[in-house]
Amino acid sequence: MLVLVAPGQGAQTPGFLTPWLELPGVADRIGAWSEVVGLDLIAFGTTAGADEIRDTAVAQPLLVAAALASAEVLGLTPDVVAGHSVGEFAAAALAGVLTPEEALGLVRDRAQAMAKAAAVTETGMTAVLGGVEEEVLAAIERHGLTPANVNGAGQIVAGGTMEQLAAFKEDAPARARLIPLSVAGAFHTDHMALAVESLREAARHVVPSDPRITLLSNADGKAVTSGTEFLESLVKQVSSPVRWGACMETMAELGVTEMIELLPGGTLTGLAKRGLRGVRTAALKTPDDLDAARELNK
């Protein structure tokens, strides 16, 4: 049983799209989607620097476009799809809940709204690796932070103000390693509340379909049955924690045996190697990874 997964913000690196544009049709597809989002995604995916693509308003459309383009090139029909954070929009398109153009249009609005919300207060996110989960969560709460991503496999991401994160660093949980993330705000926390209503207004103009294949939700890890309910979940998820660990638990319950992470892959397959032991994985980073990914599903 194959699951395709789409990564979230922070997976992008300078120039990651460059080799993919040499494949037939990819440049045309990315160019068309650039018109949808009002950004030159080809330039941002090839020549832009790390700071430029760190910008939320750029990173999110770029990641969703890259995931969808690589899924088209891959050409496999999965049994299950899921996305981490903004990657849920790519998953929604793959499951038929949204068209690619609808997904990218909403991501454009989401990214702009989240960028505005992030500008109100200086906030950030820190990954916590290891430690005892109860102790990690207690330390996060003690410092007024939010467990924004509960990723499973011993990883929780805390979000909050830079002052809170600095204090958390000085009072780190035992046996845990803290890694500041290169993101522009405390996503999936109350600091994003302003963005929720903006996205809800944009979503009113979209009529979703029910999923054609099994689609997992970041809200609780469960399979989605209603496109309308999932669209509302995508809106609420802007300021609510991502429960990727719960998604992996459902994958295990469903009997997933192979996972392919769409471009730019690596983060979610890394979690799967620890949280879904025995599941074979492949991450799409360059076109050279396509053959190995296709072989995985044979």
Secondary structure, DSSP 8 states (H G I E B T S, - for coil): -EEEEE--TT---TTTTGGGGGSTTHHHHHHHHHHHHTS-HHHHHHT--HHHHHSHHHHHHHHHHHHHHHHHHH----SEEEESTTHHHHHHHHTTSS-HHHHHHHHHHHHHHHHHHHHHS-EEEEEEEES-HHHHHHHHHHTT-EEEEEEETTEEEEEEEHHHHHHHHHT--TTEEEEE---SS-TTSGGGHHHHHHHHHHHTT------SSEEB-TTTS-B---HHHHHHHHHHGGGS-B-HHHHHHHHHHHT--EEEE-SS-SHHHHHHHHHSTT-EEEE-SSGGGHHHHHHHT-
